[in-house]
Amino acid sequence: MSEPLEIRCRENGPYVIKGPVRIVDHLGNAFPIPPGKETVALCRCGHSKNRPFCDGSHKTCGFQAAEIAPNPAS
């Protein structure tokens, strides 16, 4: 059985997806991803000039998002 796709929420940063992925718009058109790119970062601050991809704008716009998943031991 293959590992599930993991989407990592970077503290005060983008969603990071590692592994093969296809990202499409609301019409079903695929966004180009450079061949061989193993990691994709998706904007969640809304300020990227390259949406849906992250361009680092979260560093200068004051974006804050530090969600923590519940501890499974709780």
Summary of the structure (lengths in Angstrom):
residues: 74
radius of gyration: 14.1
end to end distance: 28.1
largest distance: 41.7
contacts: 138
relative contact order: 0.22
helix: 5%
strand: 20%
